[in-house]
Amino acid sequence: MSDLNSLLEPGMLVCHPDRPDWGTGQVQSNVGGRVTVNFQDAGKVVIDGTRIELILVFESK
């Protein structure tokens, strides 16, 4: 798995590859491989960036 998650910064929009039902999320923080994202339909979730590669979204859905 490439380490694209390390490029994520607060304010960026992402989707979880295995949970499209969560909707688009906004990155809140990215510290030590742990990415905190506030998803439209799932709320605030902490993602282990070493296990899940989030998908960058370039426009809100």
N, C-alpha and C positions, 0 to 999 in steps of 0.2 A: 504494500500500500504506500503510495506516495504521501508526503507530508504537507499537502496543500492546506490542511487545517492550521498549520503554523502561520499562515498568511492572513488568517481571519482577524479582523479588528472590530471593536465595538461599532455598531451602526450598520454593519454589512448584513445583507439578507441572505438566508440559507434555507434549504429544505433537508429533511432527514431522508436518506435513500430508502429506508425500510418502513417509514411511517408517513406516507403522503397525506394521510388523514389529519396530521397535525398542522398542515398548512405551512405558509411561509413564516419563518422565524427571524428575529433580529438578534444578532450577536450582542450580548451584554458584556462579556469578558472572555479572555483567552489567556489562562495562566497555567503553565506547566503541563500542557496537553489536555487540560480540562476546559471545555468550551461551554459557557453558560449562554443559553439561547432562550428567548421569550417567544414561544410559538403562538400563532393566532388561536389555535383550537386545543392546545395542550398546556398552555401556561409556561412557566419557567422550568427548564430542564437542563441538567448538567450532563454533558456528553463527554465520554472518554474518547478524546481525539486520536488515541492510538488504536482504537478498535472500530470506530465509525468515521468514514470520510464524508463530511457534509458537502452538499451540492450548493455552490454559489448561485444566487439568483440575481439577475441584472435588472429586473423590474418586478414590481409587486403584482401578484396574481389577483 
